[in-house]
Amino acid sequence: MNRRKQTWLGLCLATIISLLLSACTGNQDPGALGESDSNNSGNSGDLIIAVLSDATQLDPHLGTDIPSANVYHGKIFEGLVRQDENMEIQPALATEWEQIDDTTWEFTLREGVKFHDGTEFTAEAVKKTIERVQAEETASPRKNLFEMITEVNVIDDHKVQLKTAYPFAPLLANLSHYASGIISPALIDSGEKVGQNPVGTGPFKFDSWKPGQEIKLVRNDDYWGDKPKVESVTFKVVPEDSTRMAMVETGEAHIANPVPVTEIERIEASDSMKLLRTDALGIDYIGFNTQKKPFNDPRVRHAISYAVDTEAIVEGVYNNVGTVATGPMGPSVWGHDPNLKGYEYNVEKAKELLAEAGYADGFKTTIWTNDSKERMDVAEVVQSQLKGIGIEVEVKVVEWGAYLEATANGEHDMFILGWSNMTGDADYNQYFLFHSDARGNPGNRSFYSNPTVDDLIDRGRQESDPEKRLAIYAEAQAIELEDAPAIFLRNDESLAITGKNVKGFWMSPAEIYMIDDVTIE
């Protein structure tokens, strides 16, 4: 490959962004992302966000879920780079970067930045953070995001060089992931658990956590950039959909997520609530535990795939919020193959395949879900549909944290879950959902293993030519669709509600709350 050199200048980008932001469009206003008073925070008060699930982890190297990431990503912790509302890479703790050659990247770091504990942000913090996420003793489920980095060389206090084992096209995207948040070296060296008192450089500082009730962050008045407009933010755990909505309607909360799809018309007609809709990068799916009988037989997985009417579920359960998935990745993810066609609803074909697999009379099984209303409804629909081919399904509803732990350990038969693509690149979807090295907690809760798919995913990681990468991922997706470790159900659309007095809130396509510019009128 020809030697390439790319330089990104943070100041230039900032100028361009300020000129062009007003022209950006989407399903929702991304909020007031232009100028703001960096010396003062316009609004006082506590921003209250009512959420379905508590965080499971505040250590960015150990977290695997969106409810956790929504508390710390871009709030407590920041990475070298970030993604904007269009998933384009922008400066964060790095002001500029340069690709020296195929496997060498050099980052110039922002000066005058301090961690919440008062220590200076330098290149040494970048080195310690990357070494920590890679360390065996950390046991990070997101280690594979950074496994290609072989060297972290400190050039000086504000310049660091990363070397990779092979050309890795999505490196910058991975460095924008929630697991890339830079942690205070003083905290790392102390040996304390990062998740109990997380210390980063972000616009908010950790204040308190009452498990199962709420997490509170306070504004970082020493933040290097534009300071948040609110004094604090509280994430209140409210499992009941109706209660979350009522809290926003009455002003007890300012933002709520998720939102029941059955309430869209009522919200849109409300004088006190606003509905925000965002085309997301994630996918909802019904997974099979492929290491357990009878789901180790692809004929059984095919039979169930034919017996589940995904169109009816998207229309009836999700109220046509999102679209029917035809493959393992949504259409907004780079690398998605638009030519894939999913399994058509065909009960007779399903019965034939079950009989061929030796289950003409069906069998008993369980489908696991967390306590999301839509997922519980999906489970009941699947229960009803599979009864038509002789499969008796028990629905098991489990609290979010326990659900993630149980499915990571392989205790389930079938399960309902979603995968939010945090980087926008095919590698993130492919590696963590389908590579055998990612079985269990990292993301492959189907415990799926196919050496050919592993090889394709590895090749996709190492190929720098975009057209060749697309061809590799198209081949991998076709095999995954045929192997059917999961029923790919729905391409996500995220819903949130705010009070009409709340301005500047938006959700990223990766389903992250963006609250820096929120004001409460």
NORVENBEL-V46861 format. One record per backbone hydrogen bond with DSSP energy under -1.0 kcal/mol. NH is the residue of the N-H (numbers start at 1). CO is the residue of the C=O. If there is no record, write none. Layout:
BEGIN
[[NH	CO] [NH	CO]]
END
This chain:
BEGIN
[[8	97] [10	95] [13	9] [14	10] [15	11] [16	12] [17	13] [18	14] [19	15] [20	16] [21	17] [23	20] [24	21] [33	31] [47	232] [49	234] [50	255] [51	236] [62	59] [63	59] [69	65] [70	66] [71	68] [72	68] [73	69] [74	77] [75	72] [77	72] [82	90] [84	88] [87	84] [90	82] [92	80] [92	94] [93	79] [94	80] [95	108] [96	108] [98	106] [99	6] [100	104] [101	104] [104	101] [105	162] [106	98] [107	160] [108	96] [109	158] [110	93] [115	119] [116	200] [118	115] [121	113] [123	157] [125	122] [127	123] [128	124] [129	125] [130	126] [131	127] [132	128] [133	129] [134	130] [135	131] [143	140] [145	142] [146	143] [149	146] [150	163] [151	163] [153	161] [155	159] [156	159] [159	156] [160	107] [161	153] [162	105] [163	151] [164	103] [165	148] [171	168] [174	170] [175	171] [176	173] [177	174] [180	177] [182	78] [184	199] [188	184] [189	185] [190	186] [196	193] [202	76] [204	75] [205	218] [207	216] [208	216] [210	214] [213	210] [214	210] [215	235] [216	208] [217	233] [218	205] [219	231] [220	203] [221	219] [223	220] [231	45] [232	45] [233	217] [234	47] [235	215] [236	49] [237	213] [238	51] [244	240] [245	241] [246	242] [247	243] [248	244] [249	245] [250	246] [252	247] [253	247] [254	48] [255	48] [256	497] [257	50] [263	260] [264	261] [267	263] [268	264] [269	265] [270	267] [274	498] [276	496] [278	494] [280	492] [281	509] [283	419] [284	490] [285	417] [286	487] [287	415] [288	485] [289	413] [290	288] [290	446] [292	289] [297	294] [300	297] [301	297] [302	298] [303	299] [304	300] [305	301] [306	302] [307	303] [308	304] [310	308] [313	309] [314	310] [315	311] [316	312] [317	313] [318	313] [320	314] [321	318] [323	491] [325	489] [333	330] [334	424] [336	333] [340	337] [346	306] [350	346] [351	347] [352	348] [353	349] [354	350] [355	351] [356	352] [357	353] [358	355] [359	354] [362	359] [365	392] [367	394] [368	414] [369	396] [376	372] [377	373] [378	374] [379	375] [380	376] [381	377] [382	378] [383	379] [384	380] [385	381] [386	382] [387	383] [389	386] [390	387] [391	386] [392	363] [394	365] [396	367] [398	369] [403	399] [404	400] [405	401] [406	402] [407	403] [408	404] [409	405] [411	406] [414	366] [415	287] [416	368] [417	285] [419	283] [422	420] [426	334] [430	426] [431	427] [432	428] [433	429] [434	430] [435	431] [438	435] [439	436] [440	444] [443	440] [444	438] [445	443] [447	444] [454	450] [455	451] [456	452] [457	453] [458	454] [459	455] [460	456] [461	457] [462	458] [463	459] [469	465] [470	466] [471	467] [472	468] [473	469] [474	470] [475	471] [476	472] [477	473] [478	474] [479	475] [480	476] [481	477] [482	478] [483	479] [484	480] [487	286] [489	284] [490	284] [491	323] [492	282] [494	278] [496	276] [497	256] [498	274] [499	254] [500	272] [502	499] [503	519] [506	514] [508	512] [511	508] [514	506] [518	515] [519	503] [521	501]]
END
